[in-house]
Amino acid sequence: MAKATRVAFGEALARLGATHENVVVLDGDLSCSTNTRKFSEQFPDRFIQLGIAEGNMVGVAAGLAMAGKVPFVSSFACFLAGRFEQIRMSVGYNNANVCLVGTHAGVGTGEDGYSQMGLEDVALMRSLPNMVVLQPADAVEAERATEFLADYVGPAYLRLTRQALPDIFDADYSFEFGKGIRLREGKDLVLVASGGVVANCLEAAELLAADGVEAGVVNIHTIKPLDEPLLREVASNSSRVMTVEDHGVIGGLGSAVVEALSEMPDVVVRRHGVLGYGESGTQVDLYARHMLDAAGIAEAARRFLVPDVEALATG
Amino acid sequence: MVVLSTEELSGLAQELRADSLKMIATAVSGHPGGSLSAAEILATLYFKELAFRAQEPSWPGRDRFILSKGHAVPVLYAALCRAGCIEEEELSTLRSIDSRLQGHPDHVRLPWIEAATGSLGQGLSVSVGMALAERLDDENNYRTYCLMGDGEIQAGQVWEAAMSAGKFGLAKLTGIVDYNKVQLDGRVANIMDLEPLADKWQAFGWHVVDVDGNDIDSLLAAYDSARANNEKPTVIIAQTIKGKGVSFMEDTHAWHGKAPDDNELEQALLELGVGAAQDN
């Protein structure tokens, strides 16, 4: 059943509250949106409401972590990214066991427009040496990632969607930290995607197959540490890699993949993501505008493969 | 721990000043002004007020001290040394490569440092987190102390933290403002005035104690006043003198972040009255 990853996170967190007594949850007047509300109702003593003051919230989380608690800090991705100074200093440099949870990833945020959209968060978070970055592609993966983070020790960032996502994984899905997942094989190019656009990539691969293009799809739920061996393997099989993400094209998954494959001379990587600032619109309209829906991703892939498509047509 | 007299604590503060200046002179960089103004605060905390175990930095029952004004870390290293946490030889490694004594406090490298600071305005938030954690578990029983600079509290995050401590009524949290009236660029009152400072903290729900921060007994009385308040966090507005104890460093921004040369160090140690004893 289609569900937003923020909703799946909130449900998982409320369940974890019962088994993980050290888990505390911090929110800054967004618990109804980030879905920490459920935890706050079940474990009011371990829910810390800090108001619209995210810089303080990040610092308080670091203090709680260094005193033995396991804080989950939730806000919109953009507001956490905006407190990068507190994150680098109080969380990162202290190696504090804080899990930052940024919801409302990318243009999928929709009508509220750019001010509420996390479009630089992955770039910032992955720049910190000890920060791990997770982005689940559906509700089941979001639940498992949340469970993983409750036991993980160290600074972590979990990126979630506002919009509902179609199911990709079964209920018995097992989360393997740091491991990419090959969802589909294809020799002409491989779509390396993360988060809310993974399902669209699978659909795009179907559209491309109708054109005779065999596109593979890899789901990267762990953007950092990146599964470099898998990426090198799929890149050597197809030599054309297109990254797909609902995040600015500067510094996100695409940049991470380019960095990982930079010493493979025969591999060409195209970064497909959000150009410029976001804007208001429905999530559906915005995904069409930014070519992040299945048709848009397929079209972007065709343009990337132009020489090859022409060869197919004439060959 | 042996209970020290006021005179002994005063003498220790002078020793911390001398140690700080020697470290800074050896490193040829560092921040003397704000280290010297805080010497009595560090002396009273580490040799009277704080519960800690010198050889067990992660003892869960320890009181937490966060030096939010991280640039004054030489005086903290000096206190940690005198308290038996780190060896005297290590002091001369301040700011050098591979040293645990980083130019600003480093929690990962040096376990007695409760939190990395130096990017100003963040220590009180971390302290609020530690005080909240203390209250979450019945078996905990520690107090949290946060020393802030006066210029530092121009940062908005300090007031976010102050608001949250007031909301939660964190009575076991004590903030101390080293109110030496001078910051890097000049006088605090000219750069961004803090007054009326006591009113501000009161308005944020804090118990306020305004004392001579270079006077041992006044500081000890302020800590007692903080302990006696069971409802609110306490802030001690410690009226201090920047560069205290060295005539040419006092009350000037010129010595905020400058190392003394050999002659200046000699003169300073002479004025502090502890230089000769330290060299023996």
Interface residues (C-beta under 8 A of the other chain):
Chain A: V24 D45 R46 I48 L50 G51 A53 G55 N56 M57 V58 G59 V60 A61 A62 G63 L64 A65 M66 A67 G68 K69 P71 E85 Q86 M89 S90 Y93 N94 N95
Chain B: P60 R64 D106 H107 V108 E114 A115 A116 T117 G118 S119 Q122 G123 L124 S125 V126 S127 V128 G129 M130 A131 L132 A133 E134 L136 G156 Q157 E160 A161 M163 S164
